[in-house]
């Protein structure tokens, strides 16, 4: 079983600490505590307990309930494929893997139809082959692993920051100079579906950006990820006052021409896990992106 570990802050109730130190909601934390799946320094804990400062909190996550993820004959734009890896160009609006409310029509459903059982199993039945993700309303290139060895090798490249991921983005406001955002990202305290720049229970996050062109009220950027945190580009650009155009979560509403953020995963580069060859793939800007640029000229 999977476990989550952290150390008590010595101040807050256990259920609150769990919600602030993990991706679990407070209600989910309570359910786990009531099932006896949470310990503090090795002893079963209660939801109202305030473990002493530095006590090791261990959460044992139960095995996920079986969900039938069915292959679906959904068209895929395949950029590259061999026996180890698959590079696809995901359209805006497609969810990458099944989750509550999205158990069909996802990229995983399409991959299962296309690849059959030839997908890595490291991420389990819900996310077979998925090495990294992009948001539903972000378009662009995704790497898929077709076996466990390839998955492990690619994941190590991502951890070592040697896996290239570059994006095109249109952001609100005028940016005149290239720059870097180096600010840690963690789960938002009050809205657990959002991420934010914070020093509490966060991880290092670094985003580089360069100016392509300025428009009236907007800037077209190239963005390169050094790290890969959830919603990283959207959080970082919003943090510096230049939210991605159309971002309804981290921005201020959306232009009428857009449905979802104007963000496209334009390039990925990696060392092939079997051959050792340096490989790089580019994706042209999709129609919605080009249309928006024309609308703000």
C-alpha positions as CSV (number, residue, x, y, z in Angstrom):
1,X,0.0,0.0,0.0
2,X,1.1,3.6,-0.7
3,X,2.0,5.8,2.3
4,X,2.3,9.5,2.9
5,X,4.7,10.8,5.6
6,X,5.3,14.2,7.1
7,X,6.1,15.7,10.5
8,X,3.7,17.3,12.9
9,X,3.7,21.1,13.3
10,X,2.7,20.6,16.9
11,X,-0.1,23.2,16.6
12,X,-3.1,22.0,14.6
13,X,-5.5,19.1,14.7
14,X,-4.4,16.0,12.8
15,X,-7.1,16.2,10.1
16,X,-6.2,19.8,9.3
17,X,-2.5,19.0,9.2
18,X,-3.1,16.1,6.7
19,X,-5.2,18.4,4.5
20,X,-2.4,21.0,4.5
21,X,0.4,18.5,4.0
22,X,-1.0,16.4,1.2
23,X,-3.4,16.4,-1.7
24,X,-6.1,14.9,0.5
25,X,-9.2,16.9,1.5
26,X,-10.0,17.3,5.2
27,X,-13.0,15.1,4.9
28,X,-10.9,12.4,3.2
29,X,-8.4,12.8,6.1
30,X,-11.1,12.2,8.6
31,X,-12.3,9.0,6.9
32,X,-8.7,7.6,6.9
33,X,-8.3,8.5,10.5
34,X,-11.6,6.8,11.5
35,X,-10.4,3.7,9.6
36,X,-7.3,3.6,11.8
37,X,-5.0,4.3,8.8
38,X,-3.1,7.2,10.3
39,X,-0.5,7.0,13.0
40,X,1.6,9.5,14.9
41,X,5.0,8.1,16.0
42,X,3.7,4.6,15.4
43,X,0.5,5.0,17.4
44,X,-3.0,5.1,15.9
45,X,-4.3,8.7,16.1
46,X,-7.6,10.5,16.4
47,X,-8.9,13.3,14.2
48,X,-8.9,15.8,17.1
49,X,-5.4,14.9,18.2
50,X,-2.6,17.4,18.0
51,X,0.5,15.3,17.8
52,X,3.6,16.8,19.4
53,X,6.0,18.9,17.3
54,X,8.1,16.7,15.0
55,X,6.0,13.5,15.5
56,X,6.1,11.4,12.3
57,X,2.7,11.2,10.8
58,X,2.2,8.1,8.5
59,X,-0.9,7.8,6.4
60,X,-1.6,4.4,4.8
61,X,-3.7,4.8,1.7
62,X,-6.0,1.9,0.9
63,X,-5.9,0.3,-2.5
64,X,-8.1,2.2,-4.9
65,X,-11.4,0.7,-5.8
66,X,-11.4,-1.1,-9.1
67,X,-12.7,1.0,-12.0
68,X,-13.3,-0.4,-15.4
69,X,-11.2,1.8,-17.8
70,X,-12.3,0.7,-21.2
71,X,-10.5,1.1,-24.5
72,X,-12.2,3.7,-26.8
73,X,-11.6,4.2,-30.5
74,X,-10.7,7.9,-30.1
75,X,-8.5,9.4,-32.9
76,X,-4.9,10.2,-31.8
77,X,-2.5,12.5,-33.4
78,X,0.7,10.4,-33.2
79,X,3.9,12.4,-33.7
80,X,6.3,9.4,-33.1
81,X,6.0,5.8,-32.1
82,X,8.3,2.8,-31.6
83,X,8.3,-0.2,-29.2
84,X,9.3,1.9,-26.2
85,X,7.8,5.3,-26.5
86,X,4.9,7.1,-28.0
87,X,4.6,10.9,-28.5
88,X,1.1,12.3,-29.1
89,X,-0.3,15.8,-29.7
90,X,-3.2,16.2,-27.3
91,X,-6.0,18.5,-28.3
92,X,-7.4,21.2,-25.9
93,X,-10.3,19.9,-23.9
94,X,-9.1,16.2,-23.6
95,X,-8.5,14.9,-20.1
96,X,-5.3,12.9,-19.8
97,X,-6.3,10.1,-17.5
98,X,-9.6,9.0,-15.8
99,X,-10.7,10.7,-12.6
100,X,-14.0,11.4,-10.9
101,X,-16.4,12.6,-13.5
102,X,-14.1,11.6,-16.4
103,X,-14.0,7.9,-16.8
104,X,-14.4,7.9,-20.6
105,X,-13.2,10.0,-23.5
106,X,-9.7,10.5,-21.9
107,X,-6.3,10.1,-23.5
108,X,-5.8,6.9,-21.5
109,X,-9.0,5.4,-23.0
110,X,-7.6,6.2,-26.5
111,X,-4.2,4.8,-25.7
112,X,-5.7,1.5,-24.4
113,X,-7.4,1.1,-27.8
114,X,-4.3,2.0,-29.8
115,X,-1.7,0.2,-27.7
116,X,-3.6,-2.6,-26.1
117,X,-1.5,-4.0,-23.2
118,X,1.7,-2.4,-24.5
119,X,1.7,0.4,-21.9
120,X,3.8,0.7,-18.8
121,X,2.1,-0.3,-15.6
122,X,4.1,1.8,-13.1
123,X,1.2,4.3,-12.6
124,X,-1.4,1.6,-12.2
125,X,-4.6,0.9,-14.1
126,X,-5.8,4.5,-14.0
127,X,-2.7,6.0,-15.6
128,X,-1.0,3.4,-17.7
129,X,1.9,4.7,-19.7
130,X,1.5,8.3,-18.5
131,X,5.0,9.7,-17.7
132,X,4.0,13.4,-17.4
133,X,0.7,15.3,-17.7
134,X,-0.7,18.5,-19.1
135,X,-4.0,20.0,-18.1
136,X,-7.3,19.3,-19.8
137,X,-7.4,22.8,-21.5
138,X,-3.7,22.8,-22.4
139,X,-2.9,21.4,-25.8
140,X,0.3,19.8,-27.1
141,X,2.9,17.1,-26.8
142,X,2.9,14.3,-24.3
143,X,5.3,11.4,-23.8
144,X,3.9,7.9,-23.3
145,X,5.9,4.9,-22.1
146,X,5.1,1.5,-23.6
147,X,7.0,-0.5,-21.0
148,X,8.2,-0.1,-17.4
149,X,11.9,0.2,-18.3
150,X,11.2,3.1,-20.6
151,X,8.9,4.7,-18.0
152,X,11.6,4.5,-15.3
153,X,14.3,5.9,-17.6
154,X,12.1,8.8,-18.7
155,X,11.0,9.6,-15.2
156,X,14.7,9.8,-14.1
157,X,15.3,12.3,-16.9
158,X,12.5,14.5,-15.6
159,X,13.9,14.3,-12.1
160,X,17.3,15.3,-13.4
161,X,15.8,18.2,-15.3
162,X,17.2,16.8,-18.5
163,X,13.8,16.2,-20.1
164,X,13.0,19.2,-22.3
165,X,9.5,20.7,-22.0
166,X,8.8,24.0,-23.8
167,X,5.5,25.8,-24.1
168,X,4.0,28.7,-26.0
169,X,1.7,30.9,-24.0
170,X,-0.2,34.2,-24.4
171,X,-0.3,36.1,-21.1
172,X,-2.2,39.2,-20.0
173,X,-0.2,42.4,-19.8
174,X,3.1,43.6,-21.3
175,X,6.3,41.8,-20.6
176,X,9.4,43.5,-22.1
177,X,12.3,41.3,-20.9
178,X,13.0,37.6,-20.6
179,X,13.1,36.2,-17.1
180,X,12.9,33.4,-14.6
181,X,10.4,32.6,-11.8
182,X,12.0,30.7,-9.0
183,X,9.3,30.3,-6.4
184,X,8.1,27.1,-4.5
185,X,4.7,25.7,-5.2
186,X,2.4,23.9,-2.9
187,X,-1.3,23.1,-2.4
188,X,-3.6,26.1,-1.7
189,X,-4.6,26.2,2.0
190,X,-8.3,26.9,1.4
191,X,-9.0,25.6,-2.1
192,X,-7.5,22.2,-2.4
193,X,-8.0,22.1,-6.2
194,X,-5.6,24.9,-6.6
195,X,-1.9,25.3,-6.3
196,X,-0.1,28.5,-5.1
197,X,3.4,30.0,-4.4
198,X,4.0,29.2,-0.8
199,X,6.8,28.3,1.6
200,X,4.6,25.8,3.5
201,X,4.7,22.1,2.4
202,X,5.9,23.2,-1.0
203,X,8.4,22.0,-3.6
204,X,11.0,23.9,-5.6
205,X,9.6,25.2,-8.9
206,X,11.5,27.1,-11.6
207,X,10.1,28.5,-14.8
208,X,12.0,30.3,-17.6
209,X,10.3,32.5,-20.1
210,X,11.3,34.6,-23.2
211,X,9.3,37.2,-25.1
212,X,8.2,36.3,-28.6
213,X,6.0,39.4,-29.3
214,X,4.1,42.1,-27.6
215,X,0.5,42.8,-28.4
216,X,-2.0,45.3,-27.1
217,X,-2.7,44.1,-23.6
218,X,-1.0,40.7,-24.1
219,X,2.4,39.1,-24.6
220,X,3.3,35.9,-26.5
221,X,5.9,33.9,-24.6
222,X,8.1,30.9,-25.0
223,X,8.2,29.1,-21.6
224,X,10.6,26.4,-20.5
225,X,10.1,24.2,-17.5
226,X,13.1,23.4,-15.3
227,X,10.8,21.6,-12.8
228,X,7.4,20.1,-13.4
229,X,4.9,20.9,-10.6
230,X,1.2,20.8,-10.9
231,X,-0.1,23.9,-12.8
232,X,3.4,25.3,-12.6
233,X,3.3,27.7,-15.6
234,X,-0.1,29.0,-14.8
235,X,0.7,29.5,-11.1
236,X,4.1,31.2,-11.8
237,X,2.9,33.5,-14.5
238,X,-0.1,34.6,-12.4
239,X,2.2,35.1,-9.5
240,X,4.2,37.7,-11.4
241,X,1.0,39.5,-12.5
242,X,0.7,38.0,-16.0
243,X,-1.8,35.2,-15.9
244,X,-2.2,33.0,-19.0
245,X,-5.0,34.4,-21.2
246,X,-8.2,32.5,-20.7
247,X,-7.1,30.9,-17.4
248,X,-10.3,30.9,-15.4
249,X,-8.6,29.4,-12.3
250,X,-5.5,31.6,-11.9
251,X,-6.5,34.6,-14.1
252,X,-9.3,37.2,-14.1
253,X,-11.9,35.7,-16.4
254,X,-11.4,34.9,-20.1
255,X,-11.5,36.7,-23.4
256,X,-14.6,35.8,-25.5
257,X,-12.4,34.1,-28.1
258,X,-11.0,31.5,-25.7
259,X,-12.3,28.4,-24.0
260,X,-9.6,27.6,-21.4
261,X,-6.1,28.9,-21.2
262,X,-4.0,29.8,-24.2
263,X,-1.1,27.4,-23.4
264,X,0.4,24.9,-25.8
265,X,3.1,22.2,-25.0
266,X,5.2,23.0,-28.1
267,X,8.4,20.9,-27.7
268,X,9.7,17.9,-25.8
269,X,13.2,16.5,-25.9
270,X,14.6,13.4,-24.3
271,X,17.2,10.7,-24.5
272,X,15.7,7.5,-25.9
273,X,15.5,5.0,-23.1
274,X,16.8,2.1,-25.3
275,X,19.0,3.6,-28.0
276,X,20.5,6.6,-26.1
277,X,19.6,8.8,-29.0
278,X,18.8,12.5,-28.4
279,X,15.3,13.0,-29.7
280,X,13.3,16.2,-30.0
281,X,9.8,16.9,-31.3
282,X,8.0,20.1,-32.1
283,X,4.3,20.9,-32.5
284,X,2.9,23.7,-34.6
285,X,0.6,26.2,-32.8
286,X,-2.9,24.9,-32.9
287,X,-5.8,26.7,-34.7
288,X,-7.3,28.2,-31.5
289,X,-3.9,29.7,-30.5
290,X,-3.3,31.2,-33.9
291,X,-6.8,32.5,-34.1
292,X,-6.4,34.3,-30.7
293,X,-3.1,35.8,-31.8
294,X,-4.8,37.2,-34.9
295,X,-7.6,38.6,-32.8
296,X,-5.3,40.7,-30.6
297,X,-3.1,42.1,-33.4
